[in-house]
Amino acid sequence: MTKRKPAITRVEIIANRSVEDNIHEALAAAGVAKHYTKTPIVHGVGAKGPRMGDPVWPEENFALVVWCEADEARLIKEALEPVKAQYPNEGIKVFGAE
């Protein structure tokens, strides 16, 4: 009988660049997302409005992508809840897909 590998989940964290340090600190404190891919500047329009890095919409986001097991994905989401609560207007989003 072969052992089944755990499901791998892609977790995307997108947030305003102003809270990037807070997010990294929360993840490090929880011991999760030790390996990730970072896109340092992300432009787009979300529920908190445009982030285009231009004179009209000067704010910018960043994105982290983490591939991990489902348990770690859950811990990532939990680790970021206090940051989201502390900065409710910074558009911190966590998405996951198997």
C-alpha positions as CSV (number, residue, x, y, z in Angstrom):
1,M,0.0,0.0,0.0
2,T,1.4,3.4,-1.0
3,K,1.3,6.3,1.4
4,R,-0.7,9.2,0.1
5,K,1.0,12.5,0.0
6,P,-0.7,15.4,1.7
7,A,-2.6,17.9,-0.4
8,I,-0.5,20.9,-1.3
9,T,-2.2,24.3,-1.1
10,R,-1.2,27.6,-2.8
11,V,-1.7,30.5,-0.4
12,E,-1.6,34.1,-1.7
13,I,-1.3,37.0,0.6
14,I,-1.9,40.4,-0.9
15,A,-1.7,43.6,1.2
16,N,-0.8,47.2,1.3
17,R,3.0,47.7,1.4
18,S,2.6,49.7,4.6
19,V,1.9,46.5,6.6
20,E,4.5,44.3,5.0
21,D,6.8,44.2,8.0
22,N,3.8,43.4,10.3
23,I,2.9,40.5,8.1
24,H,6.4,39.0,8.0
25,E,6.7,39.4,11.8
26,A,3.4,37.6,12.3
27,L,4.3,34.7,10.0
28,A,7.8,34.4,11.6
29,A,6.3,34.4,15.1
30,A,3.9,31.6,14.1
31,G,6.8,29.7,12.4
32,V,5.0,29.5,9.1
33,A,5.6,30.6,5.5
34,K,9.3,30.2,5.8
35,H,9.6,29.8,2.1
36,Y,7.7,32.1,-0.3
37,T,7.8,34.0,-3.5
38,K,7.4,37.7,-3.2
39,T,6.2,40.2,-5.8
40,P,7.2,43.5,-4.3
41,I,4.9,45.8,-6.2
42,V,1.4,44.8,-7.1
43,H,-1.2,47.1,-8.7
44,G,-4.9,46.5,-8.9
45,V,-8.4,47.2,-7.7
46,G,-9.9,45.4,-4.7
47,A,-12.5,46.0,-2.1
48,K,-10.4,48.7,-0.4
49,G,-10.0,50.6,-3.7
50,P,-7.4,51.1,-6.4
51,R,-3.7,50.6,-5.6
52,M,-2.0,51.8,-8.8
53,G,1.2,53.6,-7.6
54,D,0.4,56.7,-9.6
55,P,-0.4,60.3,-8.6
56,V,-4.1,59.6,-8.5
57,W,-4.0,56.2,-6.7
58,P,-0.5,56.3,-5.1
59,E,-0.7,53.3,-2.8
60,E,0.8,49.9,-3.8
61,N,0.4,46.4,-2.6
62,F,2.8,43.5,-2.5
63,A,2.1,39.7,-2.8
64,L,3.5,36.6,-1.2
65,V,2.9,33.1,-2.6
66,V,3.4,30.1,-0.4
67,W,3.1,26.4,-1.4
68,C,2.4,24.4,1.7
69,E,0.3,21.6,3.3
70,A,-3.3,22.4,4.3
71,D,-2.4,22.5,8.0
72,E,0.2,25.2,7.4
73,A,-2.2,27.2,5.2
74,R,-4.7,27.2,8.1
75,L,-1.9,28.4,10.5
76,I,-0.9,31.2,8.0
77,K,-4.5,32.5,7.9
78,E,-4.7,32.3,11.7
79,A,-1.4,34.2,12.1
80,L,-2.6,37.0,10.0
81,E,-6.0,37.5,11.7
82,P,-4.5,39.9,14.4
83,V,-2.7,41.9,11.7
84,K,-6.0,42.2,9.7
85,A,-7.8,43.3,12.9
86,Q,-5.1,45.9,13.7
87,Y,-5.1,47.3,10.2
88,P,-8.6,46.9,8.8
89,N,-8.2,49.5,6.0
90,E,-5.0,48.1,4.5
91,G,-6.7,45.5,2.3
92,I,-5.0,42.4,3.7
93,K,-6.3,39.4,1.9
94,V,-5.4,35.7,2.1
95,F,-6.5,33.3,-0.6
96,G,-5.9,29.6,-0.9
97,A,-6.5,26.9,-3.4
98,E,-5.5,23.2,-3.6
